[in-house]
Amino acid sequence: MRAARAVRWSLWLCLLGGLQLAPSASADEWVTHIPGSLPLIITAPHGGNGSVFGCPERKPVGSRFVNRPDAATAQLAQQIADALTVQTGKSPYLVIARFHRRYIDANRAPEEAFADRHCAAAYEAYHRAIREAIERIRHAHTHALLIDVHGQSTYRSSILRGTRHGHTVTGLLARGGPAAITGPDSIFGRLAHMGYDVMPANDLPPTGKVEPGGYTGGHTVALYGGSDAGRLDAIQLEFGIDLRQPGIIEQTAKDTAAAIASFYRRYLITGNSQ
């Protein structure tokens, strides 16, 4: 417990102070990685504020180049994980990048993620933490879900779903059908029931080109989710800026955790070893 608190305190110091991460830094200095016991992994690639020594700023490359952070998404991911622990009695795996997106975009393939070899170790540390979480989960559970937390300001009060139009949740769809994505016990079904505006709407099918353009799911969910990933499904959650404001983000996190907990009980416990 003390170790976990120390890691979390270090994360807050980095976020608040924009600390420089040394070239000899361990994975713990570049990435917050907290092991869990649930078949759930929560990731946040764009909430960090640190620089990596010797790592220059990224140059515009690829489509939709962005070098600003997703404000408060590191805090949101942490608070969702904390609320899930309270609500279920078990903790999810948590992986948060602590470096600033202007230096490394952890949600891109390496050729677009950074501009210099001095950045590679920090990028690899983030993805190694995800792979380690997946490996641990596969030893203990039959089914699992990765939730990639992002922020957007186009739809300020909405939560957007990104699954590459269903391609990153093929296992989940095979087991639970469309209801696993849009039904009353799905994550988005629960959020909609709580009054959140979700996109695409739950009366639309979970497959086909229904997810908003530019928010269909990025590198992380495409890399780790889908039929080629074995037993892991992956969903990108894009939280509107209004839902990440001080005084509101706490409730957003609690409600999101409640939705994930409902999904977990309905779609992940069955068939999993406990």
FILO-59526 format. One record per atom (N, C-alpha, C): y, z, x. Coordinates in steps of 0.02 Angstrom, whole numbers, padded with zeros to 5 digits, always signed. Layout:
YZX/...
! end
This chain:
-00060+00000+00042/+00000+00000+00000/+00063+00000+00043/+00063+00043+00097/+00122+00044+00140/+00132-00023+00175/+00076-00055+00196/+00081-00120+00229/+00111-00172+00183/+00088-00172+00120/+00114-00220+00072/+00189-00209+00060/+00209-00145+00056/+00280-00131+00046/+00321-00153+00106/+00293-00144+00166/+00329-00165+00226/+00339-00240+00227/+00288-00277+00208/+00294-00350+00205/+00347-00371+00155/+00348-00338+00097/+00397-00355+00046/+00468-00338+00069/+00476-00280+00103/+00542-00262+00128/+00566-00312+00180/+00520-00335+00223/+00539-00385+00273/+00561-00449+00239/+00528-00468+00184/+00548-00528+00147/+00619-00521+00121/+00635-00464+00091/+00702-00455+00064/+00755-00457+00119/+00740-00429+00178/+00788-00432+00233/+00800-00504+00255/+00746-00543+00257/+00753-00613+00277/+00794-00651+00226/+00781-00640+00162/+00816-00677+00109/+00890-00659+00109/+00905-00595+00120/+00975-00574+00116/+01014-00591+00179/+00981-00590+00236/+01018-00597+00298/+01012-00664+00332/+00969-00708+00308/+00961-00772+00340/+00938-00764+00412/+00886-00724+00423/+00864-00708+00491/+00836-00769+00526/+00841-00769+00593/+00811-00822+00632/+00741-00801+00652/+00692-00844+00636/+00623-00830+00650/+00605-00858+00718/+00579-00817+00762/+00569-00834+00832/+00515-00886+00841/+00517-00924+00897/+00467-00975+00908/+00397-00946+00918/+00393-00884+00941/+00329-00851+00951/+00308-00810+00890/+00342-00820+00835/+00330-00779+00776/+00259-00787+00751/+00231-00734+00724/+00166-00737+00692/+00175-00764+00622/+00118-00778+00589/+00121-00803+00521/+00157-00754+00475/+00151-00688+00491/+00182-00638+00449/+00259-00642+00452/+00286-00669+00506/+00359-00675+00511/+00385-00738+00476/+00344-00788+00470/+00364-00850+00438/+00346-00852+00364/+00294-00814+00346/+00266-00819+00279/+00248-00750+00253/+00264-00735+00192/+00238-00676+00158/+00171-00695+00127/+00119-00662+00148/+00051-00677+00124/+00018-00612+00105/+00010-00598+00040/-00019-00537+00016/-00085-00554-00019/-00142-00533+00008/-00206-00546-00025/-00211-00511-00092/-00252-00539-00136/-00261-00511-00202/-00333-00505-00221/-00345-00490-00284/-00413-00484-00311/-00424-00528-00372/-00370-00555-00400/-00375-00601-00457/-00390-00672-00432/-00420-00714-00474/-00429-00784-00456/-00365-00824-00469/-00310-00798-00445/-00244-00828-00455/-00205-00826-00389/-00174-00882-00372/-00131-00886-00314/-00061-00906-00337/-00011-00866-00319/+00058-00882-00335/+00093-00902-00270/+00122-00962-00269/+00155-00987-00209/+00228-01001-00225/+00270-00996-00174/+00341-01011-00180/+00365-01042-00115/+00372-01109-00112/+00388-01142-00049/+00463-01147-00034/+00506-01136-00084/+00577-01154-00075/+00625-01096-00084/+00603-01034-00078/+00647-00978-00089/+00672-00943-00027/+00650-00966+00032/+00667-00932+00095/+00737-00948+00119/+00761-00906+00166/+00829-00915+00193/+00831-00910+00269/+00773-00909+00302/+00771-00901+00374/+00769-00967+00411/+00791-00965+00474/+00785-01023+00518/+00729-01010+00568/+00701-01064+00595/+00648-01059+00645/+00677-01082+00711/+00673-01040+00762/+00703-01055+00827/+00678-01123+00853/+00724-01166+00872/+00706-01231+00899/+00692-01283+00847/+00694-01265+00784/+00678-01312+00729/+00744-01339+00701/+00758-01404+00710/+00821-01432+00685/+00820-01444+00610/+00877-01457+00582/+00880-01472+00511/+00845-01539+00496/+00817-01543+00438/+00782-01604+00417/+00831-01661+00406/+00807-01722+00417/+00846-01782+00403/+00822-01811+00337/+00867-01844+00300/+00846-01875+00236/+00789-01923+00247/+00733-01910+00214/+00674-01952+00218/+00634-01945+00154/+00603-01998+00133/+00563-01996+00072/+00605-01998+00010/+00573-01992-00047/+00608-01994-00111/+00632-01924-00130/+00688-01921-00166/+00714-01858-00192/+00723-01806-00136/+00757-01825-00082/+00768-01778-00027/+00814-01722-00050/+00792-01660-00039/+00831-01601-00056/+00824-01552+00001/+00880-01522+00022/+00876-01472+00076/+00906-01404+00056/+00919-01394-00007/+00944-01329-00029/+00885-01289-00059/+00889-01223-00057/+00833-01183-00083/+00833-01182-00159/+00776-01162-00186/+00771-01147-00258/+00790-01074-00266/+00851-01062-00286/+00879-00994-00285/+00835-00945-00323/+00823-00888-00292/+00789-00830-00322/+00716-00843-00339/+00687-00898-00315/+00616-00910-00331/+00569-00866-00291/+00590-00845-00231/+00549-00798-00193/+00546-00731-00231/+00604-00708-00254/+00605-00647-00294/+00564-00654-00358/+00571-00711-00390/+00535-00722-00453/+00460-00721-00441/+00437-00755-00390/+00365-00756-00375/+00340-00685-00361/+00378-00647-00322/+00358-00578-00307/+00356-00536-00370/+00405-00543-00413/+00407-00503-00474/+00352-00523-00523/+00335-00587-00526/+00279-00608-00568/+00215-00575-00543/+00205-00577-00476/+00145-00546-00447/+00143-00471-00462/+00199-00437-00454/+00201-00365-00468/+00186-00350-00541/+00215-00390-00586/+00203-00379-00657/+00131-00394-00676/+00101-00444-00646/+00030-00459-00659/-00014-00400-00637/+00003-00369-00582/-00035-00312-00558/-00032-00255-00607/+00027-00243-00635/+00035-00190-00684/-00003-00207-00748/+00000-00269-00769/-00029-00289-00834/-00105-00297-00832/-00133-00314-00775/-00205-00326-00771/-00243-00273-00731/-00207-00234-00691/-00240-00187-00647/-00266-00218-00583/-00255-00283-00575/-00276-00320-00515/-00218-00362-00492/-00219-00381-00429/-00162-00418-00401/-00182-00490-00387/-00134-00537-00396/-00145-00606-00375/-00133-00613-00300/-00156-00668-00272/-00136-00686-00204/-00064-00712-00207/-00026-00695-00155/+00045-00715-00154/+00062-00746-00087/+00091-00806-00088/+00111-00841-00027/+00182-00866-00036/+00229-00841+00005/+00300-00859+00000/+00325-00882+00067/+00355-00942+00069/+00386-00966+00131/+00452-00930+00142/+00464-00907+00203/+00525-00870+00218/+00576-00912+00256/+00559-00973+00273/+00605-01017+00308/+00645-01058+00257/+00705-01077+00275/+00750-01114+00232/+00727-01187+00226/+00737-01214+00167/+00716-01283+00154/+00754-01335+00195/+00812-01316+00221/+00849-01365+00263/+00812-01379+00328/+00768-01332+00348/+00730-01341+00409/+00659-01367+00395/+00627-01339+00345/+00558-01356+00329/+00550-01356+00252/+00523-01410+00226/+00506-01412+00155/+00431-01405+00150/+00408-01346+00133/+00335-01333+00131/+00300-01369+00074/+00338-01399+00028/+00308-01435-00027/+00309-01511-00015/+00309-01530+00048/+00305-01600+00067/+00248-01610+00117/+00224-01671+00122/+00176-01687+00175/+00212-01681+00242/+00176-01668+00297/+00208-01654+00361/+00259-01706+00383/+00246-01769+00370/+00292-01821+00393/+00359-01819+00358/+00364-01785+00301/+00427-01777+00266/+00451-01705+00267/+00410-01659+00290/+00425-01588+00284/+00472-01561+00338/+00470-01591+00397/+00512-01566+00452/+00526-01622+00502/+00574-01609+00547/+00599-01662+00590/+00577-01656+00663/+00544-01601+00682/+00530-01590+00752/+00466-01549+00759/+00432-01557+00815/+00369-01522+00827/+00377-01446+00828/+00437-01422+00844/+00449-01351+00846/+00446-01319+00776/+00445-01359+00725/+00441-01334+00656/+00369-01330+00632/+00323-01363+00666/+00256-01373+00640/+00218-01308+00630/+00226-01260+00676/+00188-01198+00671/+00205-01158+00609/+00269-01155+00591/+00289-01119+00531/+00262-01154+00468/+00267-01220+00467/+00241-01258+00410/+00166-01246+00403/+00130-01249+00459/+00057-01239+00457/+00040-01168+00436/+00081-01119+00456/+00067-01049+00437/+00068-01041+00361/+00114-01075+00329/+00119-01071+00256/+00056-01100+00223/+00037-01159+00244/-00020-01191+00213/-00086-01159+00234/-00088-01131+00293/-00148-01094+00313/-00158-01033+00269/-00103-00999+00251/-00107-00941+00206/-00135-00962+00138/-00114-01020+00114/-00141-01044+00050/-00216-01059+00056/-00234-01093+00110/-00305-01110+00120/-00348-01048+00126/-00323-00998+00160/-00360-00936+00167/-00370-00902+00099/-00318-00903+00058/-00323-00874-00009/-00375-00911-00050/-00374-00978-00046/-00422-01018-00083/-00493-01002-00060/-00503-00996+00005/-00570-00983+00031/-00595-00916+00008/-00552-00865+00008/-00573-00799-00015/-00592-00801-00089/-00552-00835-00128/-00565-00839-00199/-00631-00874-00213/-00645-00927-00176/-00706-00965-00188/-00769-00924-00174/-00764-00874-00131/-00821-00831-00117/-00833-00781-00173/-00783-00769-00215/-00788-00716-00265/-00785-00742-00337/-00759-00802-00348/-00747-00825-00416/-00770-00898-00425/-00787-00913-00486/-00808-00981-00503/-00748-01026-00516/-00697-00999-00550/-00638-01038-00569/-00575-01002-00545/-00523-01040-00531/-00461-01010-00506/-00403-01056-00522/-00343-01028-00518/-00282-01067-00532/-00229-01050-00480/-00197-01102-00454/-00138-01094-00411/-00076-01110-00452/-00026-01066-00448/+00037-01075-00485/+00093-01081-00433/+00124-01139-00431/+00177-01153-00382/+00245-01143-00415/+00284-01094-00392/+00346-01074-00425/+00405-01111-00394/+00444-01145-00437/+00502-01183-00417/+00561-01167-00463/+00620-01193-00444/+00679-01186-00486/+00713-01253-00495/+00744-01262-00553/+00782-01324-00566/+00842-01307-00610/+00892-01351-00607/+00953-01338-00646/+00968-01394-00695/+00925-01444-00699/+00935-01498-00747/+00926-01473-00819/+00874-01435-00830/+00860-01404-00895/+00868-01329-00885/+00928-01304-00893/+00947-01239-00868/+00908-01181-00898/+00888-01185-00960/+00854-01129-00992/+00781-01145-01008/+00753-01196-00976/+00685-01218-00991/+00638-01203-00934/+00573-01203-00950/+00520-01198-00900/+00479-01262-00905/+00473-01297-00848/+00441-01361-00847/+00371-01357-00816/+00326-01395-00845/+00257-01398-00820/+00248-01460-00776/+00217-01451-00718/+00201-01506-00674/+00127-01505-00654/+00089-01555-00678/+00018-01560-00662/-00002-01630-00641/+00049-01670-00621/+00036-01741-00607/+00003-01773-00669/+00031-01757-00727/+00007-01784-00791/-00066-01767-00802/-00086-01707-00783/-00154-01683-00795/-00201-01689-00737/-00181-01724-00684/-00227-01737-00629/-00241-01676-00585/-00198-01626-00586/-00209-01567-00545/-00245-01511-00583/-00264-01524-00645/-00299-01474-00686/-00361-01505-00719/-00394-01550-00684/-00451-01585-00714/-00509-01537-00728/-00520-01488-00684/-00573-01440-00696/-00559-01398-00758/-00497-01375-00764/-00477-01335-00821/-00484-01374-00886/-00463-01436-00886/-00469-01478-00946/-00542-01490-00964/-00584-01498-00913/-00655-01509-00927/-00687-01448-00959/-00665-01388-00939/-00693-01326-00966/-00663-01308-01033/-00597-01312-01038/-00563-01285-01096/-00531-01335-01141/-00531-01399-01121/-00499-01449-01163/-00424-01444-01162/-00390-01484-01202/-00317-01482-01204/-00287-01414-01218/-00324-01372-01255/-00298-01305-01272/-00285-01263-01210/-00321-01276-01155/-00311-01238-01095/-00242-01249-01065/-00209-01304-01084/-00143-01320-01058/-00090-01310-01112/-00105-01325-01174/-00054-01323-01227/-00071-01276-01284/-00130-01245-01284/-00150-01202-01339/-00118-01133-01338/-00135-01092-01388/-00101-01027-01395/-00114-00979-01338/-00171-00985-01303/-00185-00940-01247/-00172-00973-01179/-00144-01033-01180/-00122-01064-01117/-00058-01031-01093/-00041-01043-01031/+00021-01014-01004/+00081-01038-01044/+00084-01103-01056/+00142-01130-01091/+00140-01115-01166/+00080-01109-01194/+00075-01088-01264/+00103-01018-01274/+00086-00973-01229/+00112-00905-01234/+00187-00902-01223/+00211-00939-01174/+00283-00940-01161/+00322-00966-01221/+00296-01020-01252/+00329-01048-01311/+00328-00997-01368/+00273-00961-01376/+00269-00910-01429/+00320-00855-01418/+00337-00841-01355/+00387-00790-01339/+00458-00815-01350/+00465-00879-01363/+00531-00907-01376/+00561-00949-01320/+00523-00960-01266/+00548-01001-01212/+00543-01075-01230/+00591-01113-01206/+00589-01186-01213/+00546-01213-01157/+00490-01244-01174/+00445-01270-01124/+00444-01346-01128/+00437-01377-01070/+00437-01450-01065/+00378-01471-01021/+00338-01521-01045/+00342-01552-01111/+00321-01503-01166/+00339-01521-01227/+00324-01478-01284/+00248-01473-01293/+00225-01417-01320/+00154-01406-01328/+00122-01448-01383/+00162-01484-01422/+00132-01529-01471/+00117-01598-01442/+00131-01606-01376/+00115-01667-01341/+00050-01658-01303/+00013-01710-01289/-00051-01704-01253/-00039-01682-01181/-00089-01648-01151/-00081-01625-01082/-00091-01679-01029/-00113-01737-01051/-00122-01794-01005/-00079-01852-01028/-00073-01903-00985/-00027-01957-01000/+00042-01940-00972/+00085-01988-00971/+00151-01979-00938/+00200-01944-00985/+00188-01879-00994/+00230-01840-01039/+00274-01790-01001/+00258-01775-00938/+00297-01727-00900/+00362-01759-00877/+00418-01721-00878/+00484-01749-00862/+00486-01781-00793/+00517-01839-00788/+00523-01874-00725/+00553-01831-00670/+00523-01832-00611/+00547-01791-00556/+00519-01721-00556/+00485-01701-00609/+00458-01633-00613/+00384-01635-00633/+00348-01682-00606/+00278-01691-00625/+00230-01654-00579/+00255-01618-00531/+00213-01583-00483/+00218-01614-00415/+00226-01572-00363/+00237-01597-00296/+00176-01594-00251/+00189-01593-00186/+00136-01597-00136/+00085-01540-00142/+00109-01480-00155/+00064-01422-00156/+00011-01427-00210/+00032-01440-00272/-00018-01444-00326/-00062-01506-00318/-00034-01560-00292/-00074-01620-00281/-00126-01610-00226/-00107-01571-00175/-00152-01560-00118/-00209-01513-00136/-00194-01460-00173/-00244-01408-00185/-00275-01410-00254/-00248-01447-00301/-00274-01449-00368/-00310-01513-00384/-00353-01512-00435/-00386-01573-00458/-00459-01576-00439/-00491-01629-00460/-00564-01635-00453/-00586-01634-00380/-00545-01661-00335/-00564-01662-00265/-00559-01594-00232/-00526-01546-00266/-00517-01480-00237/-00572-01432-00258/-00624-01456-00290/-00679-01412-00310/-00662-01370-00371/-00660-01305-00361/-00653-01259-00418/-00581-01236-00430/-00532-01265-00397/-00463-01242-00404/-00422-01291-00445/-00385-01264-00493/-00335-01303-00530/-00266-01280-00507/-00215-01320-00519/-00148-01303-00495/-00095-01328-00544/-00046-01285-00557/+00010-01301-00602/+00076-01283-00567/+00124-01328-00571/+00191-01313-00546/+00234-01288-00604/+00267-01232-00594/+00313-01205-00644/+00384-01211-00618/+00426-01246-00655/+00497-01256-00636/+00540-01215-00684/+00571-01162-00657/+00611-01117-00698/+00685-01137-00696/+00714-01144-00755/+00785-01161-00759/+00829-01107-00728/+00887-01127-00704/+00931-01082-00668/+00953-01023-00711/+00960-01033-00777/+00982-00977-00820/+00929-00923-00824/+00866-00940-00812/+00811-00892-00816/+00803-00853-00751/+00842-00871-00700/+00837-00838-00634/+00899-00798-00617/+00941-00785-00666/+01003-00748-00654/+00989-00673-00651/+01031-00636-00613/+01025-00563-00612/+01027-00534-00682/+00985-00487-00695/+00982-00457-00761/+00936-00494-00809/+00917-00555-00791/+00873-00596-00834/+00807-00610-00799/+00809-00616-00733/+00750-00636-00695/+00693-00586-00703/+00710-00522-00712/+00657-00472-00720/+00617-00485-00783/+00652-00502-00838/+00617-00516-00901/+00579-00582-00897/+00608-00631-00863/+00572-00694-00852/+00506-00682-00816/+00508-00640-00765/+00448-00625-00726/+00396-00589-00769/+00418-00539-00807/+00371-00501-00849/+00339-00545-00902/+00379-00587-00933/+00352-00632-00985/+00305-00684-00956/+00323-00711-00898/+00280-00759-00866/+00214-00727-00846/+00218-00667-00819/+00157-00631-00802/+00113-00618-00863/+00143-00601-00918/+00105-00590-00980/+00070-00654-01002/+00105-00710-00996/+00074-00774-01014/+00016-00791-00967/+00025-00778-00903/-00029-00791-00855/-00088-00745-00867/-00074-00682-00884/-00127-00634-00897/-00168-00655-00958/-00135-00680-01010/-00170-00705-01069/-00214-00764-01051/-00187-00810-01011/-00226-00867-00988/-00286-00844-00947/-00275-00797-00903/-00329-00771-00860/-00386-00743-00902/-00370-00703-00951/-00423-00673-00993/-00461-00726-01033/-00427-00778-01053/-00459-00829-01094/-00496-00882-01053/-00469-00903-00997/-00496-00961-00962/-00523-00948-00892/-00511-00890-00863/-00535-00878-00795/-00589-00825-00790/-00590-00776-00836/-00640-00724-00831/-00710-00751-00845/-00717-00792-00897/-00782-00819-00915/-00811-00860-00857/-00869-00841-00834/-00902-00877-00780/-00883-00853-00711/-00833-00810-00707/-00815-00782-00641/-00854-00719-00627/-00871-00709-00565/-00899-00645-00545/-00843-00594-00543/-00856-00533-00562/-00803-00483-00568/-00814-00427-00517/
! end
